[in-house]
Amino acid sequence: MPTPLYLDVHVPLVVAHQLRRRGVDVVHAVEEGTNRLRDDALLELASRQHRVVFTQDIRFRAMAEDWQRQGRHFAGLIHGPQRGSSIGRMVEDLEVVAKATELSEWANMVLHLPL
């Protein structure tokens, strides 16, 4: 089963729309009304929903890496740069990740895009 994604508030909403058009199971923090949650609360929520978070926030990534070192469970996190990456490339990379992996492979993992 493909990996479901949870997009952080920093990710343009159009990315979620494009991923859905490509058959990816994705939710966006703005659509879910979770755009004001702290990063730790959002990572916990996404983990409870069995979704890997995609963010462009460097502090969010640093927090997830701290969780890795502490052995604290989370479903997984993908970090992409805010600059230098087109929306099209972001959508393509996330589509590949979602369709080529399973959620069980992501436990406590942090991946940096582009691949």
C-alpha positions as CSV (number, residue, x, y, z in Angstrom):
1,M,0.0,0.0,0.0
2,P,1.4,3.4,-0.9
3,T,2.6,5.8,1.7
4,P,0.0,8.4,2.8
5,L,1.3,12.0,3.2
6,Y,0.6,14.9,5.5
7,L,1.8,18.3,4.1
8,D,2.9,21.0,6.5
9,V,1.5,24.5,6.3
10,H,4.8,25.7,4.7
11,V,4.1,23.6,1.6
12,P,2.1,25.3,-1.2
13,L,-1.5,24.0,-1.2
14,V,-1.3,23.4,-5.0
15,V,1.2,20.5,-4.2
16,A,-1.6,18.6,-2.4
17,H,-4.0,19.2,-5.4
18,Q,-1.4,18.0,-7.9
19,L,-0.6,14.9,-5.8
20,R,-4.3,13.9,-5.5
21,R,-4.6,14.2,-9.3
22,R,-1.8,11.6,-9.5
23,G,-3.6,9.3,-7.1
24,V,-1.5,10.0,-3.9
25,D,-3.3,9.9,-0.6
26,V,-2.5,13.3,0.9
27,V,-3.9,15.9,3.3
28,H,-2.7,19.4,3.9
29,A,-2.5,21.2,7.3
30,V,-4.5,24.2,6.0
31,E,-7.3,21.9,4.7
32,E,-7.3,20.0,8.0
33,G,-7.4,23.1,10.1
34,T,-4.1,22.1,11.8
35,N,-2.0,24.9,10.4
36,R,-1.6,26.5,13.8
37,L,-0.3,23.4,15.6
38,R,3.2,23.3,16.9
39,D,5.5,21.1,14.9
40,D,5.6,18.4,17.6
41,A,1.8,18.2,17.8
42,L,1.6,18.0,14.0
43,L,4.1,15.2,13.8
44,E,2.2,13.3,16.6
45,L,-1.1,13.9,14.8
46,A,0.2,12.7,11.4
47,S,1.8,9.6,13.1
48,R,-1.6,8.8,14.7
49,Q,-3.1,9.1,11.3
50,H,-0.4,6.8,9.8
51,R,0.9,9.6,7.5
52,V,4.5,10.7,6.7
53,V,4.9,14.5,7.1
54,F,6.4,16.6,4.3
55,T,7.7,20.0,5.4
56,Q,9.9,22.7,4.1
57,D,10.6,24.0,7.6
58,I,14.2,23.5,8.7
59,R,13.2,23.7,12.4
60,F,10.6,21.0,11.9
61,R,13.3,18.7,10.3
62,A,15.7,19.4,13.2
63,M,13.0,18.5,15.7
64,A,12.3,15.2,13.9
65,E,16.0,14.4,13.9
66,D,16.1,15.1,17.6
67,W,13.2,12.6,18.0
68,Q,15.3,10.1,16.0
69,R,18.2,10.5,18.4
70,Q,15.9,10.1,21.4
71,G,14.3,7.0,20.0
72,R,10.9,8.8,20.1
73,H,8.4,7.2,17.6
74,F,7.0,9.0,14.6
75,A,5.6,7.8,11.3
76,G,8.3,9.6,9.2
77,L,9.3,13.0,7.8
78,I,10.4,14.2,4.4
79,H,12.1,17.6,4.2
80,G,12.4,19.6,1.0
81,P,14.1,23.0,0.5
82,Q,12.1,26.2,0.4
83,R,14.2,27.6,-2.3
84,G,15.5,26.1,-5.5
85,S,12.8,23.5,-6.0
86,S,9.9,23.9,-8.4
87,I,6.5,22.8,-7.5
88,G,6.6,20.4,-10.4
89,R,9.8,18.7,-9.1
90,M,8.4,18.6,-5.6
91,V,5.2,16.9,-6.8
92,E,7.2,14.4,-8.9
93,D,9.5,13.5,-6.0
94,L,6.7,13.1,-3.5
95,E,4.7,11.0,-6.0
96,V,7.7,8.6,-6.4
97,V,8.2,8.4,-2.6
98,A,4.5,7.8,-1.9
99,K,4.0,5.2,-4.6
100,A,7.4,3.4,-4.2
101,T,7.4,3.0,-0.5
102,E,5.2,1.6,2.3
103,L,4.4,3.3,5.6
104,S,6.2,0.6,7.5
105,E,9.5,1.6,5.9
106,W,9.2,5.1,7.3
107,A,9.1,4.6,11.0
108,N,11.4,7.2,12.7
109,M,13.0,8.1,9.3
110,V,13.9,11.5,8.0
111,L,14.5,11.9,4.3
112,H,15.9,15.0,2.5
113,L,14.6,16.0,-1.0
114,P,15.6,16.2,-3.7
115,L,16.4,12.5,-3.9
